[in-house]
């Protein structure tokens, strides 16, 4: 039933085999909902005690599990694509298991019990429900993309999925990590009625988003075909699949900074226990995404769906930003022009290097698997070092990022 609703194109086009396969994969991955919820709960406990590193690293396990299962497990399965479903389930177990020893180390390993009459539990429910929607607009948009993509040509769902996996890595590594770090500080500063420090923390987080988000956007967009080839070009995947997935990755990459800004600006509301305002803005962004999907999908197909998601992310971020400005909780201050000029210089230098050292698509296709990974790692390392060095030459003070 769930697949019939969210991938209605399979039913509409009478694609019985796809419907059956998707159903089998959903059955296998469904336990991940419980596992990731428990992981998020344990991560929240660790964050509240200043243990940020473990929850920040935990999402990486999902990407590692998916990649390892896709590369090594698929050969042992009758239906190779089921390796991805197993990757999700294995990741859920690994993520939760990874965090439990750290909870035990601070003697906070929970003893679960249900008590809906507890005042604290009721308060959490009241605050949590709108907050869940407020920070999940991106995921809901992706779900809408899935529904529409199921009506497009075969492969569209896979192209969007591969692209989203690559987008989620920098989003989790930087966006979610920054948001996780600032929330306790914002809550403390709000409790102390320190509006100036509250604003400084948000401004610091926004600057970090631009410092990390812009180069990641450029790298994902420019290296889109190379990244897809490196990670996924094997088995049944064709050169056309690589090309089509790279198009949606470029479109998704354009919205990376927007998604990251949503992650770091939303805590500016949650720290003040205002969970309804992000929901209102989220509804606007969600409706806008639906309209943009319908406008762009006919001309740009699956790439249009990805582009609509990116545009709605910036709309959501803009609404959150303007709301914080109006409330007086955010005053970005001065120095932004010089800051962006430094970023433009450093990103231009990094992009120039990538243009010079990145092999052509034909060369990537000719590489063996280990050669692709080796060359990609070297290119990414060279780009990161060049970007960091260029920022220093441009006068960026790294001590600002380490406040």
N, C-alpha and C positions, 0 to 999 in steps of 0.2 A: 504494500500500500504506500509506504513512504517513497519508494523508488518511483512508483506510478505518479505521485504528486510532484516530486522534485526533479524528475527526469521524464516529464510527460511526453517528450518527443519520441521516446522508445515505444510507448503505447500507441501514440498517434500514427507512427510509421510502421507499426506492427513488427517491431524488431524483437522477436521473442528471445533469441539467444542473448542479446545485449541485456534485456530485462532480467533474464535468469542469472546471468553473470553478475550484474550489479547487485541483485538481491543476495547472492552468496557472499559477495564482498562486504555488503552492509552487515550481514549476520556476524561475520568474523570480526568486524571492526567496532561493533556496537559497544562491547565492554570498555572500549577506550574512553567513552564518556564518563563512566564511573571512575576509572583510573586517573584521568587527567583532572577531574574535579578534586579528588583526594590529593593529587600532586599540587594543585593550586592552593589548596587549604594549608598543606604543610609548608609550602613556599611562603605563604602569607605570614605564618608564625615565625619562620626564620627571618623574614624581612623586618618584622616588628622588633626583633632583637638585634638588628643590625648585621645579620648574616646574609649579605646580598649575593655573594659569589655563587653559592650553590643554586639558588633559584634562577640566577641569571644564566648559568651554564646548562641547566636542565633542558630547555627547549632544543638545544643542539643535539641531544640524544635522539629526538624524533627524526631529524634530517639524516643523521648518521645511520640510524636503523633502516630508513627507507632506501638510502643509497646502497648500503651493504646487502640488503635483501634483494633489491633490484638487480644487483650485479652478480651475486653468488647463489642465492636461493632459487631463483627462477628456473635454473637448469634442472632442478630436482622435482619440479611440480608439473602435473599434467597440464594445467592452465598457467602459463608463466606469469600473467598479470596478477594472479593471486599472491605473488610474492610481496606486492605492495601492501595488500591487506594484512598479511602476516607481519610486515614491517611496522605497521601502525600498532598492532596488538602488542608486539614485542617491545616497542618503544614505550607504550603505556606502563607495562610492568617495570621496565628498566628505569623510567623516570621516577616512579613512586619509590621503588626499592633504593634508588640512589640517595633520596632525601631522608629516608627514615633513620639511618645511623646518625645524621647530624641533628635530628630532633632528639634522639636519645641522648646525645652528648650534652645537651643543655637541659635534660630531664623534662622535656615537653612532649614526649611521645603520647599522643592523645589516647584516651580510653573512650571510644565512641559510645554515646548514649543519646536517646531521643527525649527531648523535653521542650515541647513547643510552648509551654506555659512560662518558661523562663523569660524574664523581661529583656535580657540582653539578646536572646535569640529572636524575639519578636522585633526588636529594634533593628537588628541586622537584616531581617527579612524586608522590612519597610524600606531600608536604605539600599538593599542589594538589588531588588528587582528592577527598578529604573536604571541603576548603575550598569547592570548587565547589558541592557539594551543600548545604553549610551556608548559603551566601549566595543559593542559587537556589530556596529553598523557595517564595518568593512567585511566581516564574515557573512552578514546577511546579504550584502551586495554580491559577494562571491556566490552565494547560494542562488540568487536571482540569475547571475550569469550562467550557472549550471543549467537552470531550467530552460533558458533561451538557447543555450548551446546544444541542448539535446535535440533541437529542431534543425540544427545546421548539419553540414556534411559530416560523415564519419571521421572521427579523429579530433573534432573540435574540443570535446571535453578533455581529452588527453593533452592537447596543446595548452589549454588554459591551466590544467593541473600542473604540468611541468613548469610553466612560467610562474605560477603562484608559489611553488616550492622554493624557487630561487629567490623570489621577492621576500619570502618569510624569513630567510636567513639573516639579512642585514636588519630587517625590522625587529626581529627578536633580539639580535645581538646588541643593537644600539638603542632603538626606540623603546622597547619594553624594558630594557635594563635601566635606561635613564629615568623612565617613569617610575620604576620600582624604587629607585634610589631616592627620588625627590619626595615621594608621598609622605614618609614619616617626618621629613623636615618641614614640609608644608603644614602638616597637621600640628606639629609642635609650634610653629610660628603663628599659626592662626589662633591656637589656644593662648599664646602669650600676647596676642593682639599686636604682633610686630608686622605691620603692613609693609614696611620698607624691606625687611628681610624676606618676606613672602614674595614680593615682586622681584627681588634680586635672585632668588632661587629659580623662579620661572624663567627669568631672562637668561640665566646661566644655562638652563636646560634647553631653551630655544636655540641658543648659540651652538651648543653641542650638536643639536639636530642638524643644523646647517653644515657644521664642520664635518660630520660623518655622513650625512644623508646625501649631499650634493655629489661628492666623489663616487659614492656607491651607485647613485642614479646614472651617472655618466658611464661608469664601468659596466653596469648591467646592460645598458642600452648599446654601448659600442661592442661589447664582447658577447652580446646575446647569442649569436649563432655559434660562436666558439664555445661558450659555456654549455649550451644545449648539446652540441656535438660531443664534448668531453664527457658529460655525465650520462647521456641517454642514447647516443647513436650506436646501437648494437641490437642484435636480435631482429625483431620485426620492424624496428623504426627505420624509415626511409629518409633520403635527403630532403624530400618535400616536407616530411614531418618536422625535420629540423628547421627548415625555413619558416614554416607556419608557426611553430612554437616560438621561434625567435621574434616574430612580429608581435605576438601577444606579450612576450617578455618586455620588449621595448615600450609597449603601451602601459604595462603595469609599472615599469620602472619610473615612468614620468610622475607617478603618484606616490613614490616612496616617501619623499619629504612630507607630503600631505598626511600620509598615514602616521608617520613618526610624530608630527606635530599634534595630531589628535591624541596620540598616546601620552604625550607630556603635558598637554594643556588640560585634558580632562581631570587629572589630579588636582588642578587648581580649584575645581568645583567640589570634588569628592572630599578634599581635606576640610572643607567648610560644611560638610554633610549636605551639600546641595546636589542631589542626584537627579532632580527633575529637569534642570536647565539643559544638561547634555542630551537628555532624551528628546527634548523639543527640537534641538538643533539636529539630532540624529534623524528624526522623522523627516525634517526638511531635506537632509542629504539623501535619505533613502528614496524619497519620492523623486528627487532630482535624478538620482541614478536610474530609476525605472524609466523616466522620460528619456534620458540620454541613451539608455539601452535601445529603446524602440526607435530613436532617431538614427543611431549609428550602426545598428546591427545589419540593416539592409545594404548599406554601402560598404562597410568594412568587415562584415561577418564577425568572427570571434575576436578579431583585433578591436572592433568597435565596442564589444562588451568590456574588454580590459580597459580601454580608454575611458569609457563612462565611469568605471569604478575609480579611476585615478582622478578624474575631474570632480567627482562627488566627494572624494577625500579632502581635496583642497577647499571645497565649499564648507565642509564640516569644520575643518581647521580654522577657516576664516571666521565662522560664526562663534566658535569657542574663544578665539583671540579677541574679537570685538566685544564679546560679553564680559571678558575679564577686564578689558580697558574701561568699559562703562561702569563696572562695579568699583573701580578704583583699586583693585587688587593687583593690577599689572601696570607698571610704568617702565617701558623698555629702556628709557634713558638715552644717552648719546653714544656716539662712536660707531653707529651701525654702518655708515657709508664706508669708513676706513676698513671695517671688518669685512664687508662684502667685496671691496676691492682686493683685499688680500686673498679671499677665497677664489675670486675670479682668476687672479694670477696663478695661484697654485693649481687650480683645476685645469686651466689651459695648458700649463706645463705637463701635468699628468696625462691629459688627453693626447697631447702631442707625442709623448713617449709611447702611449698605447698604439697610436697610428703607425709609428715607426717600427715597432717590434712585433706586432701581432701578425702571424701568418695569414694568408688568404684562406678562404673556405675550402678550396680544393686541397690545400696542404693539410688542413685539419682532418679532412676525411681520409687522407692517406696515412695518417699517423696510427700506430698501434695504440691500444688503450693506455698502457703505461706512459707512452710518449705524450699523449694528450694531457694526462694529469701532470706530468713533470713540467711540460712547457707552460701549462696554465698556472701552476704554482709559481713558476719563475716570473711570469708576466705580472701576476697579482702582487708578488713581493716587490718587484721593481716599481710598479705603479704606486704602491703604498709608501715605499721609501722616498720616491720622487715627490709625491704629494707632501709628505711630512717635511722634507727638506725645503721645498718651495714655500711652505707656510712660514718656516723659520726665516728664510731669506726675505719674505715679504713683511716680516716684523710681527708675526703672531706670537703671543706670549703663552706658552703651554702651561704655565702656572695658573692661568685663568681657568683652564679645563680641569685642573686638579684641586680646585677650591674645596 
